[in-house]
């Protein structure tokens, strides 16, 4: 019995001593991405696919969403080996997209926005309702362009229907003071 206990103690001691080996792990690269998005590369441009749970927030204020959830300086550092002169980054959701052009230092040059099935701003929605009573809004598209962060043009294309009657409206959001790109 004594030999049995001594052999068990020796076995345990050997197991504990062999468990003390140092394991060296490979290097891990980390960078900050507050959104859990799928990023794809198409040539020299990068596409960020916005998840459905954040699509409405993105469509409500695309430039604000980009500023809050995308760090161009980290992106430039991450792609530094490629030495781009400019960056085209596209943010896509199920309702639309924002294309942003940055220079090599990370300054925003211009953006292009296209969204479908947008919710019209309250002021515009009330004006359309009062002017076209009895009509139902069936489609609403929004397109905009900025130079830097300044809104260059913004347009709503609206389709209204009342039975067989159909109306297509094109509203300049800049002249009415309404635009999604305004921060």
C-alpha positions as CSV (number, residue, x, y, z in Angstrom):
1,X,0.0,0.0,0.0
2,X,2.9,2.3,0.8
3,X,4.3,1.8,-2.7
4,X,1.0,2.6,-4.2
5,X,0.6,5.9,-2.3
6,X,4.2,6.9,-3.2
7,X,3.7,6.1,-6.8
8,X,0.5,8.2,-6.9
9,X,2.4,11.1,-5.2
10,X,5.2,10.8,-7.8
11,X,2.7,10.7,-10.7
12,X,0.9,13.9,-9.4
13,X,4.2,15.7,-8.9
14,X,5.3,14.8,-12.4
15,X,1.9,16.0,-13.8
16,X,2.2,19.3,-11.9
17,X,5.7,19.9,-13.0
18,X,4.9,19.2,-16.7
19,X,1.9,21.6,-16.5
20,X,4.3,24.5,-15.8
21,X,5.6,24.8,-19.3
22,X,5.5,28.3,-20.9
23,X,3.5,28.6,-24.1
24,X,4.5,31.4,-26.5
25,X,1.5,32.8,-28.5
26,X,1.6,34.4,-31.9
27,X,1.2,38.2,-32.2
28,X,-2.4,39.5,-32.3
29,X,-3.4,42.7,-34.2
30,X,-6.2,44.7,-32.7
31,X,-7.9,47.9,-33.9
32,X,-10.9,49.8,-32.6
33,X,-14.2,49.2,-34.5
34,X,-17.2,50.2,-32.4
35,X,-19.6,48.6,-34.9
36,X,-19.6,44.9,-35.5
37,X,-19.7,45.3,-39.3
38,X,-18.6,43.3,-42.3
39,X,-15.9,45.1,-44.2
40,X,-15.2,44.1,-47.8
41,X,-12.5,45.5,-50.1
42,X,-13.4,46.2,-53.7
43,X,-10.2,47.3,-55.5
44,X,-9.1,50.5,-53.7
45,X,-12.4,51.1,-52.0
46,X,-13.7,49.7,-48.8
47,X,-17.4,48.8,-48.0
48,X,-18.8,48.7,-44.5
49,X,-22.1,46.9,-44.3
50,X,-24.2,48.3,-41.5
51,X,-26.3,45.8,-39.6
52,X,-30.1,45.9,-39.8
53,X,-30.4,46.9,-36.1
54,X,-28.5,50.2,-36.9
55,X,-29.9,50.9,-40.3
56,X,-32.5,53.4,-39.2
57,X,-30.0,55.3,-37.1
58,X,-27.6,55.4,-40.1
59,X,-30.3,56.6,-42.5
60,X,-31.4,59.4,-40.0
61,X,-28.0,61.0,-39.9
62,X,-25.4,59.3,-42.1
63,X,-22.6,61.8,-41.6
64,X,-23.1,61.9,-37.9
65,X,-23.2,58.1,-37.8
66,X,-20.0,57.9,-39.8
67,X,-18.3,60.4,-37.4
68,X,-19.5,58.5,-34.3
69,X,-18.6,55.0,-35.6
70,X,-15.7,55.3,-38.0
71,X,-12.2,56.6,-37.2
72,X,-10.5,57.6,-40.5
73,X,-7.1,58.0,-38.8
74,X,-7.2,54.4,-37.5
75,X,-8.3,53.2,-40.9
76,X,-5.4,55.0,-42.6
77,X,-2.9,53.5,-40.0
78,X,-4.4,50.1,-40.7
79,X,-4.0,50.4,-44.5
80,X,-0.7,52.3,-44.3
81,X,1.2,49.6,-46.3
82,X,-0.8,50.3,-49.4
83,X,0.0,54.1,-49.4
84,X,-3.2,55.4,-50.9
85,X,-3.5,59.0,-52.2
86,X,-7.2,59.1,-51.3
87,X,-9.7,56.8,-49.7
88,X,-13.2,55.9,-50.8
89,X,-15.2,54.4,-48.0
90,X,-18.8,53.2,-48.5
91,X,-21.2,52.6,-45.7
92,X,-24.2,50.4,-46.9
93,X,-27.4,49.4,-45.2
94,X,-30.6,47.9,-46.5
95,X,-32.1,51.4,-47.0
96,X,-29.2,53.1,-48.8
97,X,-25.6,54.1,-48.8
98,X,-23.1,56.8,-48.0
99,X,-19.9,57.1,-50.0
100,X,-17.3,59.3,-48.4
101,X,-14.1,60.5,-50.1
102,X,-11.1,61.3,-47.9
103,X,-7.7,62.7,-48.8
104,X,-4.4,61.0,-47.7
105,X,-4.5,62.9,-44.4
106,X,-8.0,61.9,-43.5
107,X,-9.8,65.1,-44.4
108,X,-13.4,64.6,-45.7
109,X,-13.5,65.9,-49.3
110,X,-17.1,65.0,-50.3
111,X,-20.0,62.5,-49.7
112,X,-22.8,61.1,-51.8
113,X,-25.9,59.7,-50.1
114,X,-28.8,57.7,-51.5
115,X,-31.6,56.3,-49.3
116,X,-34.9,54.7,-50.2
117,X,-38.0,54.4,-47.9
118,X,-36.9,57.3,-45.8
119,X,-39.2,58.8,-43.2
120,X,-39.8,62.4,-44.2
121,X,-38.9,65.2,-41.7
122,X,-42.0,66.4,-39.8
123,X,-42.1,69.8,-41.5
124,X,-42.0,68.3,-45.0
125,X,-44.4,65.5,-44.1
126,X,-47.0,68.1,-42.8
127,X,-46.6,70.3,-46.0
128,X,-47.2,67.3,-48.2
129,X,-50.1,66.1,-46.2
130,X,-51.8,69.5,-46.3
131,X,-51.2,70.1,-50.0
132,X,-52.2,66.6,-51.2
133,X,-55.0,65.5,-48.9
134,X,-56.4,62.1,-49.7
135,X,-53.1,60.9,-51.2
136,X,-50.9,58.2,-49.8
137,X,-47.2,58.3,-49.8
138,X,-45.9,55.1,-51.5
139,X,-42.2,55.9,-52.1
140,X,-39.7,58.3,-50.7
141,X,-36.1,58.6,-51.8
142,X,-33.4,60.9,-50.6
143,X,-30.2,61.9,-52.4
144,X,-27.6,64.3,-51.2
145,X,-24.1,65.5,-51.9
146,X,-21.7,67.4,-49.7
147,X,-18.5,69.2,-50.2
148,X,-16.6,68.5,-47.1
149,X,-19.4,68.7,-44.5
150,X,-21.3,71.4,-46.2
151,X,-24.5,70.3,-48.0
152,X,-24.2,71.0,-51.7
153,X,-27.5,69.5,-52.8
154,X,-30.2,67.4,-51.3
155,X,-33.4,66.1,-53.0
156,X,-36.4,64.1,-51.9
157,X,-38.3,62.2,-54.6
158,X,-41.8,61.3,-53.4
159,X,-44.5,59.3,-55.1
160,X,-48.1,59.9,-54.0
161,X,-51.1,57.9,-55.0
162,X,-54.9,58.4,-54.6
163,X,-56.6,55.5,-56.3
164,X,-55.6,55.8,-60.0
165,X,-54.2,59.3,-59.6
166,X,-50.4,59.4,-59.1
167,X,-48.2,62.4,-58.3
168,X,-44.4,62.4,-58.4
169,X,-42.8,65.2,-56.4
170,X,-39.2,66.3,-56.4
171,X,-38.4,68.6,-53.5
172,X,-35.2,70.5,-53.0
173,X,-34.4,69.9,-49.3
174,X,-31.8,72.7,-49.2
175,X,-34.2,75.4,-50.2
176,X,-36.7,74.2,-47.7
177,X,-34.0,74.0,-45.0
178,X,-34.5,70.3,-44.5
179,X,-31.8,67.7,-45.2
180,X,-30.5,64.5,-43.7
181,X,-26.9,65.6,-44.2
182,X,-27.2,68.7,-42.0
183,X,-25.4,68.2,-38.7
